[in-house]
Amino acid sequence: DADGRPDADADGRPDADADADGCPDADADGCPDADADGCPDADADGRPDADADGRPDADADGCPDADADGRPDADADGRPDADARSRLIMLHRPFSAHRRIIVKSYRCTVTALGLAALLLPLPAVAGVSRSQLCLADKLMASANYEQCMLASESLFAKTGNPARRDELQADCGSKLAKAWDRTDRAYQGECPRTDDLLDVQTLLGQCAATAAGAVPPRFSDNGDGTISDHLTHLVWEAKTGTPGDPPNPADVHDVNRVFSWALAAPWSRDGTAFTDFIDVLNGAPGFAGRNDWRLPTAEELGGGTTNPLEGGLVNRYVPGCGTVPYPSCIAQVFEPSALIEYWTDSTYTVDPEPRSAWYVNFRFRTAGQGSKTEERAVRAVAGDS
């Protein structure tokens, strides 16, 4: 009619006006006007123009108007382009999502920026080159290498076995070299550097060792025939000799010598473990300058009397612990260690008479009780736990 708004005919649909293209006019009701291509224009909401199929212009990914890189542009809603920057963010996400490695040391701090400086800093641009992608892959391989090195130091802290640590660290280096070669070949000469493996491996290897050195081990050899336990603050006697050899009666510390706990009833501390061992250590001037040497309790020596033993000097992480040929499950710093039971100072209190005492077997991680008149190995301890 005269106002140009479409009429409803009998079928309830609006009439097209008399424009040459047959599309309805945009009048006061806000309906879109048809332009020359016969498609409705984008109105005030900023939505893109429809093409011939009536849908917004889409590239291969079905997103609005694609630019030269094949990624959608930001339109009027103010959302950013999904271009190479989002890919860079996703590329670095595994560092936080998969592994968090924090190395605290007094002498060495490794940062991602410091490692990247060995390779090539990331430029502050929106696009990501293949050179940058290569760098990112090498940083991930470096993170895995450092984690591997620290894991080997952790195992060494548990077992005190340097040979096993060195074996594991060699394997860490081999894996890093393979990852490096794989990355260099994948990017075919587009990596920032191809001679950077040794630099990175040297730096991270030093940092792993420094981090391990910043955390003192539980046990340390004092160099005077004693071993300090920094957890319990006890000081232990170090043994001498080779397990299985004939005992040396001239050496009070010989690992092959055996002693009794008591001679007879009333089962007091009158056996050779006290008269020929503890009293000798405490005699003037005192072994290692101390005169408070004694037999350890069952708790101090083996962590208690519940089998299998877990505490005290027992270390189940020693390679081969619990399997044939049953090495001593004790930290290497305490070697040599006898292959038989060690007396404790703890009396077995279940019997009506105190005729038995607890012993610890480090080969089988077990505690047991035996007659105090029997002879067993001994290891002295000093201090209060």
N, C-alpha and C positions, 0 to 999 in steps of 0.2 A: 504494500500500500504506500501512501504518500510519505511515511517516515523512513522508508527504506529497510525496515526490519522484515525478516521473512515471515510469510503467512503460513499457518497450519491448514492444510487441506483436509479432506475427509480421512486420509490415512494417518493423520497425526504427525506427519513429518514436515519440516519446514520447507518452504518453496525456495528455489534458487532465484536470485534476482536476474536482471536483464544484462549483466556484464557479458562482454564478449567471450570470457573464459568459462562462464557458467558457474563460478564459485561465489559463495555468499559474501556480502560486504561485512567489514568490521564496523559495527555501529556502536551505539551506547551500551549494548549488552556485552561488549568486549570480545566479540567473535573475530577470529583472524581474517584478514583480507587476502585474497589470492593474488599473487604476483604473476609475472609473465610466464613462469613455468608451470602455472596451474597448481602449485603446491602452497600450503599455508605458510606464512612468515612466522619467525620466532617473535613472540610478543614480549611484554615487559618482564617475564620471568627469566629471560636470558637463555632459554633453551635453544639449541642449534637448529638451523634450517633443515627441513626434511627434503630429501631428494626424491627421485621418481618413485621409489618403493614405499614412500610414506614413513620411513624410519630414519632416525638421525644417522648422519654420515659415519660409517664404521670402517675400520681397517681390519686386518686379519684377526685381531683379537676381539672384535666386536665392541670396541670402545669408541667413543666419539673422536672426530676429526684427527687423523693420524698425521704427524709431521714426518720429516725425513728419516728419523730413526725408527719409525714404525711403532712408537709408543704414544699413547693418547696425551693430548694437550690439556692444560688446565682451562676450564671454561669459566663461565660467569659465577659459579658457586665458590670460586676461590680455592679449589683443591689443587695441589701441586701436580706437575707432570710426573707420571710414573716412568722416569727415565733412568739413566745409569746410576743416579745417586741411591735410589732404593736398592739396587743390586749390590752396591758397596756396603750398605747397612746390613743386608742379609748375609753378605759374605763374611762379615766380622762377627756375626751373632754367635757362632759356635764357641768363641772364646769364653763368653759368659754363660752360655746355656749348657755346655758340655763339661768344661773343666775350669776350676778356679785354683790357680797355683799361687800361693803366697810364700815367698822365701824371705825370712827375716834373718839378717846377719849383721854383725857389727862392721864388717869390712866390705861387703858386696851387696848391692841392690840392683837387681835386673829389672828393667822396665821395657815395655813394648817400644817406646821411642828409642831407647838406647840400642836395642837390637835392630830396629829398622834403620838406624843410622849406619850400621855396618853394611846394609844392603842398599836402600834408596828410600828417602822420605816420601810419603804420599803427598803429591801436590794438591793444593786446595782448589780443585776444579770439579765441575759437575760430572764430567765423563770419567770412565775408568778404562785405562789402556790395558793391553795384554801384559805389559811390563808390570803394572800394579797388581794384576791378578796373580802373576808369578810370585811377586813379593809376598802376597797374602798366603799363598800355598806354602812358601818357605817358612813364614812365621808360624803357621800351624805345625809344620814338621818340627820346628825348633821347640815349640811348646811340648810336643810329645817326647822329644829327646830329653828335655829337662825333667819332665815327670818321671821318665824311665831312670835317669841318673839318681834322682832323689829316692826312688823306690829301692834302688840297690843300696844306697846309704842307710835306708831304714832297715833293710834286712841285715846289714852288717851290724847295726846297733843292737839287733835282737840276738844275733848268733855269734858275733865277734869273729867271723870267718872272712879274712881278707881275700882269700883265693876265690871264694864264691862271688864276692862283690866285684872283683876284677873281671871275672867271667861274664857277669851280667852287664857290666859297663861296656865291655867289648861288643856285646850284642846290641846295646843301645846305639853305639857308634855305627855299627853295620846297618841298622834300620834307618838311621838318619842319612847315611850315604846313599842308600837305595832311594829314599824319598827325594833327595836332592837331585839325583840323576834322572829320576822319573819326571820331576818338574822341569828341569832344563830341557829334556827331550820334548815334553809336551808343548812348550812354548817356542821351541825351535829358534833359539838365539835371541828371543825378545826379552829375556830376563835382564834385570839391571846389571847383574854380574854373574859370571860362571865360575869364578875362582874364590867364592866366599865361604865355602863349606868349612875349611880349616879354621878361618877366623871365628865363625859362629860356634863350632864345636869346642874350640879352645876356651872361649869366653864362658860358655854355659857349663863346661866341665869344671872350670875353676870355681864358678859360683856354687855348683852343687857341693863341691868339696868344702868350700868356705861355709856354706850353710850348715853342713854336717858338723864342722868344727866349732861352730858357734853354739851348738847344743852339746854339752859335755856328756860323755857316756856314763852309764850307771857305775861301772867298775873301772878302776884305774890302778895300774901297777906302780907302786911307789918306789920301786927300784932298790928296796932294802929288805926284800924277802916278804913283804906284806902287800896286801891288796885292799884298797879302800872301796867301800860301798857308799856311794853318795846319796842313795835313797834312804838307807837305814842308819847311816853314819857309823856303821860297824867297820872294824879293821880285821881282815882275815889273814891267816898264815898262808904263805905260798909253799907248795911242796917241791921237792927235788927228786931227781932220778927218773927212771923209765919204768912205767907200769909193767909188771911181770918179771922184772929182774929179781935176783936174790936180794933180800933186805940188807941194808947197810946199817949195822948197829952203832956205827960211829957218827951217823948223821941223824939228829933228832927229827929233821924235816923230811927224811926219806919216805917217798910215797908208798913203798912196799912194806914198811914196818907196821906191825899190828900190836894192839894193846887190849888188856882186859879192863872192864869197868869196876869190878869188885872181886875180891878174893874169896869171900864166903860170907855167911850170915854174920852180922845183920845187914849185909848188902850195902854198906856205906861206900863212899868214894875212896877206897884204899887199893884199887887195882892199878896196874902199871900205866893206864891212861893218865892217871893223876901223879903217881910217884915218879915215873920215868919220862913223862912227857910234859904235862902242865907245870909241875914243879921245876923242871929244868928250864922251861921258857921264862918263868917268873924269877929265876935265880939271878942274883946280881951279875951284870948290870941290867939285866932284863932284855929279852929279845926285842930288837928294834926300839930300844929305849923305853919299853913298857913292862909293867909287872902285874897287869890285870888280865892275863890270858886265861882262858877257860874253855870247856867244851860248849858248843852251841846248843841251844834248845832245839826241839823238833821243829818248832815254828821258824826259827832263824835259819836252820840248815835246809829244810825241805818244804817250808810253807805249811807245816802241820802234819797230820797223820792220815788224812783222807786221800785214798788212791784214785786215779793217778795224781801224783803230786804236781802242783803248779807254781808254788811260790818259793821263797827262800833263794837258794842258789840254783834251783832246778830251772833249766832252760829248754823247753820242748822244741824250740826253733833250730837247735843244733842239727845240721845235716845228718840224716841217718838215725836221729833219735827215735828209739822204739822199734828199730828194725835190725835184722842181722847185719853185721856182727855186734850190734848193740854198743855203740860208743857211749861215752859218758854224756848225759844230757846236762851239761854244765857249760857256762860261758868259757870261751877258749882261754881267757886270762887266768883261769884256775887250773889249767893243765900244767903239769901232769896230774891226773886224777885217778885214784885207785879204782880197779874194776870190781871191787867187793863193797860190802856195806860199811858205812861210817857211823860210829857211835854218836849219839846225841847225849845231852845231859839230862834228858827227860825220862823219869822213871815210869814204867808201865803200871798204872795204879789200879787196874782191874783185879790183879791177883791179891789174895789176902796178905801175902808177904811181898815186899818190894824187891823180888829177886830178878826182875827183868827190866830192861830199859829199851827205849825206842832207837831204831837205827834207820838210816836213809840209804837207799840204793839208787845211785844216779844213772845206772845203765838202764834200769827198768822203770824209773820214776815212781818208786814205791817206798812206802814206809812199813816197817815191821817191828816186832819186838823179839828179843832174845835174852838168854840168860846172861847176867852181868859178868859171869866168869868166863864167857867166851871171848876170844880175841878178834878184834875188828880194826879197820883203819880209823884214823882220827884226823881232824883238822881243827886247829885252835882258832878262836875268835876273841877280840878284845873290844871293850866299849859297851855302852848300854844301848839297846835297841828301843 
